[in-house]
Amino acid sequence: MSILTEAQAKAILDKVIKLSTADECTAQLSGSIDGNIRFALNNVSTSGVVDNTDLVVQVAFGKRSGVATINQFDDASLERVVRRAEELARLSPENPEFMPAVGKQAYTPTRTFNASTAAISPEYRAKVAADSIDACKAEKLVAAGFLQDGQSFQAFANSNGNFGYQQSSGLDYTCTVRTEDGSGSGWVGRNLGDVDKFDAGQDIRTAVRKATASSGAKALEPGKYTVILEPAAAAGLISFMMNYFDARQADEGRSFLSKKGGGNKIGEQVYDPRVNFHADPGDADVPVMPWDGDGLPREKMDIVKDGKVVALDYSRYWAQKSGKRAVGTPGNLIMAGGDKSTADLVRGTSKGILVTRTWYIRMVDPQTVLLTGLTRDGTFYIENGEIKYPVKNFRFNESPVIMLNNIEELGKPIRVQGDESSIAMMIPPMKLRDFTFTSLSDAV
């Protein structure tokens, strides 16, 4: 029962809405079938499929609301979950920031579902693991990785007549490759909606090359360096920064987008003029659901244009309080770039450092988005357009705001997953000056 058709989902949701005696009722139904395979030390360790379907019912009496969840859908169970939500609503205190359910909305379907991806089989997962492991064994390397794929649906309805339904699918693959003595490490990751664009046997070669090349790393003095961040490395910092594109945080003085004396920095130059971010639920490379968690339609919208902040995320409550129009919270982030690959950026660099990944990123100062973290899985010194030798990993202290004011060149964006958010991103490799490394790390 994990993947319901639109008609099946609507029949259940309509029953729930009719059962409620509250002032308003919203019901959300979701289901998924998720497959996975995990391997380590060149052997498969786990594999499986998980399927689940849940119904979440939220009701309100005035400004008192209650929520209950169930995964059984017979008539008695549906009535039980509605009554439980109503009991909780009557017991709860009033919420001064309560917003009623949205009215009927119009949604433009997006291409979040791919039949080939949804049809991934256990045999396919086994082949991905085998392709990854065999390529490493051939080079006397050790592979550890994870493939997760799935298909799902989302459906919701409320007592104001709103309804939405859509299916989605996708896959995530990561593989870390180590030398047998543990002195070298390489990594590759892929986040895709279309399995036909994925070839583990081809992609693993990137991690194999880096693992072999990163053995015997030399120590460089910490300091400010020209760096080339691969898209996965840049995404970790940028996704952290985007958590602060909230209008309320900015208006209340709690973010780097707060203006001295009050208000926010919409319309102000915050980044290099080459920095452009936008969201588009219908983007061909990173399509997302056409609505957000409140049921508001998502729109194609600029977020940063030529370095100027042009949009922040207004919750429905804060939009009403501020006299703004609330729009759906973006589900993706697309950064403009050029047409060069990471290798092209390396060839154009006289001296610098190539960073494969950033990890263990933590906040130091939210007012400046100063972050600290570590490089890993392949860090290399560049000289005269060539990778000369591997270097020990660094700890960095850097703000993505400063980073995006120190751009030398941007490459071609690719699809990646942000570490600090679930949104899909299109991020280019980027060449930056004066990136701050503060200390060395012995980890590979």
KAMOZI-V917560 format. One record per residue. PHI is phi in radians with two decimals (none if undefined). OMEGA is omega as a letter, one per 30 degrees, with the letter a starting at -180 (* if undefined). D_FIRST is the distance of its C-alpha to the first C-alpha in whole Angstrom. Layout:
phi->{PHI,PHI}
omega->{OMEGA,OMEGA}
d_first->{D_FIRST,D_FIRST}
//
This chain:
phi->{none,-1.12,-1.89,-1.62,-1.27,-1.05,-1.13,-1.13,-1.14,-1.13,-1.08,-1.18,-1.13,-1.09,-1.07,-1.08,-1.06,-1.20,-1.27,-1.34,-1.87,-1.31,-1.11,-2.67,-2.53,-2.18,-2.15,-2.16,-2.10,-2.48,-2.61,-2.68,-2.19,-2.04,-1.92,-2.73,-2.55,-2.16,-2.39,-2.71,0.88,1.10,-2.46,-1.21,-1.87,-2.54,-2.75,-3.10,-2.33,-2.14,-2.20,-2.76,-2.42,-2.27,-2.10,-2.01,-2.03,-2.12,-2.19,-2.53,-2.00,1.11,-1.77,-1.79,-2.24,-2.49,-2.29,-2.44,-2.26,-2.67,-2.23,-2.13,-2.25,-1.27,-1.02,-1.13,-1.19,-1.11,-1.15,-1.11,-1.24,-1.14,-1.14,-1.12,-1.07,-1.18,-1.06,-1.14,-1.11,-1.15,-1.48,-1.40,-1.28,-1.18,-1.76,-1.11,-1.86,-1.05,-2.12,-1.16,-1.03,-1.18,-1.36,-1.11,-2.08,-1.96,-2.02,-1.67,-1.00,-2.10,-1.57,-1.56,-1.96,-2.23,-1.10,-1.14,-1.15,-1.12,-1.63,-0.95,-1.93,-1.01,-1.12,-1.14,-1.04,-1.10,-1.17,-1.05,-1.11,-1.12,-1.07,-1.20,-1.20,-1.06,-1.10,-1.35,-1.02,-1.09,-1.85,1.01,-2.03,-2.12,-1.85,-2.47,-2.72,-2.64,-2.04,-2.24,-2.35,-3.00,-2.26,-2.69,-2.42,-2.26,-2.55,-2.68,-2.65,-2.43,-1.29,-1.62,1.62,-1.47,-2.66,-2.58,-2.65,-2.87,-1.82,-2.59,-2.73,3.10,-2.57,-2.26,-2.36,-2.39,-2.58,-1.84,-2.06,-2.09,-1.26,-1.06,-1.54,1.32,-1.55,-2.24,-2.53,-2.32,-2.59,-2.49,-2.48,-2.41,-2.17,-2.45,-1.71,-2.04,-1.11,-1.15,-1.64,-1.95,-2.45,-1.04,-1.07,-1.40,-1.16,-1.11,-1.07,-1.08,-1.17,-1.08,-1.05,-1.22,-1.08,-1.14,-1.32,-1.57,-1.20,1.30,-1.11,-1.69,-1.57,-1.93,-1.14,-1.02,2.78,-1.68,-2.32,-1.25,-2.21,-2.00,-1.65,-1.15,-0.92,-1.13,-1.25,-1.23,-1.07,-1.06,-1.35,-1.18,-1.11,-1.08,-1.10,-1.18,-1.11,-1.78,-1.53,-1.87,-1.10,-1.13,-1.00,-1.17,-1.15,-1.61,1.40,-1.93,-2.56,-1.18,-1.69,-1.41,-1.68,-1.05,1.59,1.98,1.54,-2.20,-1.74,-1.02,1.61,-1.67,-1.36,-1.95,-2.22,-0.93,-1.04,-1.44,-1.50,-2.40,-2.09,-2.54,-2.09,-2.68,-1.06,-1.70,-1.01,-1.15,-1.52,-2.35,-1.20,-2.35,-0.98,-1.37,-2.37,-1.77,-1.14,-1.61,1.52,-1.39,-1.12,-1.40,-2.22,-1.24,-2.69,-1.33,-1.95,-2.25,-2.19,0.90,1.50,-1.74,-1.28,-2.04,-2.68,-2.14,-1.53,-1.78,-1.12,-1.07,-1.14,-1.23,-1.12,-1.10,-1.16,-1.67,1.26,-1.93,-1.58,-1.40,-2.16,-1.05,-1.07,-1.00,-1.85,-2.50,-2.48,-2.13,-1.84,-1.25,-2.70,-1.93,-2.17,-1.59,-1.47,-1.03,-1.07,-1.11,-1.13,-1.07,-1.10,-1.69,-1.99,-1.35,-2.55,3.09,-2.28,-1.67,-2.00,-1.32,-2.48,-2.08,-2.67,0.90,-1.40,-2.37,-1.36,-1.85,-2.53,-1.15,-1.23,-2.10,0.95,-1.28,-2.02,-2.16,-3.05,-2.27,-1.48,-2.87,1.03,2.03,-2.19,-2.34,-1.57,-1.90,-2.55,0.91,1.36,-2.29,-1.37,-1.55,-2.89,-1.33,-2.17,-1.07,-1.17,-2.04,-1.61,-2.05,-2.18,-2.64,-1.76,-1.09,-1.18,-1.14,-0.95,-1.45,-1.85,-2.02,-1.35,-1.77,-2.82,-2.02,-1.72,-1.46,-1.15,-2.29,-1.39,-2.44,-1.93,-1.20,-1.15,-1.77,-2.71,-1.63,-1.36,-1.37,-2.34,-1.96,-2.23,-1.51,-1.13,-2.40,-1.75,-2.26,-1.75,1.00,-1.38,-1.69,-1.77,-1.80,-2.83,-1.68,-2.23,-1.40,-1.16,-1.69}
omega->{a,a,l,l,l,a,l,a,a,l,l,a,l,l,a,a,a,a,a,l,a,l,l,a,l,l,a,a,l,l,a,l,a,l,a,l,a,l,l,a,l,l,l,a,l,l,a,l,l,l,a,l,a,l,l,a,l,l,l,l,a,l,l,a,l,a,l,a,l,l,l,a,l,a,a,l,l,l,a,a,l,a,l,l,l,l,a,l,a,a,a,l,l,l,a,a,a,l,a,l,a,l,a,a,l,a,l,a,l,a,a,a,l,a,a,l,l,a,l,a,l,l,l,l,l,l,l,l,a,l,a,a,a,l,l,l,a,a,a,l,a,a,l,a,a,l,l,l,l,l,a,l,l,l,l,l,l,a,l,l,l,l,l,l,l,l,l,l,l,l,l,l,l,l,l,a,l,l,a,l,l,a,a,a,l,a,l,l,l,l,a,l,a,a,a,l,a,l,a,a,l,a,a,a,l,a,l,l,a,l,l,a,a,l,l,a,l,l,l,l,l,l,l,a,l,a,l,l,l,a,l,l,a,a,a,a,a,a,l,a,a,l,a,l,l,a,a,l,a,a,a,l,a,a,l,l,l,l,l,a,l,l,a,a,l,a,a,l,a,a,l,a,l,a,l,l,l,l,l,a,a,a,a,a,a,l,l,l,a,l,l,a,l,a,l,l,l,a,l,a,l,l,l,a,a,l,a,l,a,a,l,a,l,l,a,l,a,l,l,a,a,a,a,l,l,l,a,l,a,l,l,l,a,a,l,l,l,a,a,l,l,l,l,l,l,a,l,a,l,l,l,a,l,a,l,a,l,a,a,a,l,l,l,a,a,a,l,a,l,a,l,a,a,l,l,l,l,l,a,l,a,l,l,l,l,l,a,a,l,l,l,l,a,l,l,l,a,l,l,l,l,a,a,l,a,a,l,l,l,l,a,a,l,a,l,l,l,a,a,l,a,a,l,a,l,a,l,l,a,l,a,l,l,l,a,l,a,a,l,l,l,l,l,*}
d_first->{0,4,6,6,10,13,13,10,10,14,14,12,15,18,17,18,21,22,22,24,28,28,30,27,24,21,18,15,12,11,8,9,10,13,16,19,23,26,29,33,36,35,33,29,28,24,21,18,14,12,9,8,7,10,12,16,19,22,25,29,32,35,34,33,29,26,23,20,17,14,10,10,10,12,16,18,16,16,19,20,19,21,24,23,23,26,28,28,29,32,33,33,36,37,36,39,36,34,32,31,28,28,29,27,27,27,25,26,23,24,23,20,18,19,18,20,19,15,16,18,18,20,23,23,23,25,28,28,29,31,33,33,35,37,39,39,41,43,45,45,42,39,36,33,30,26,24,20,18,15,13,11,11,13,14,17,19,22,25,27,25,24,20,19,16,16,14,16,17,20,21,24,27,30,32,35,38,41,45,45,48,45,48,46,42,40,37,35,31,29,27,25,23,24,24,27,29,29,31,31,34,36,35,36,39,40,39,41,44,44,44,47,49,48,50,53,52,55,56,57,58,56,56,56,54,53,50,47,44,41,38,36,39,40,36,36,39,38,35,36,39,36,35,39,38,38,40,40,41,44,45,46,47,45,44,46,46,48,51,54,55,52,49,47,48,46,49,50,51,49,48,50,50,48,45,43,39,37,33,31,28,28,30,29,29,27,25,23,21,24,24,24,23,25,24,27,27,28,32,34,36,39,39,42,45,48,48,47,45,43,40,39,36,36,34,34,36,38,38,39,42,43,44,41,38,35,33,29,30,30,27,29,33,35,38,41,43,45,45,46,44,44,47,49,49,50,53,54,55,58,57,54,51,48,45,41,39,40,38,38,39,40,42,46,47,44,47,48,44,46,44,45,43,43,43,42,41,44,47,50,53,54,58,59,56,55,53,56,54,51,52,51,48,49,48,48,48,48,46,44,46,49,48,47,50,52,50,52,50,46,44,41,38,35,31,31,29,31,31,32,29,25,27,27,31,34,37,40,42,45,49,50,53,54,51,52,51,53,53,52,49,49,46,45}
//
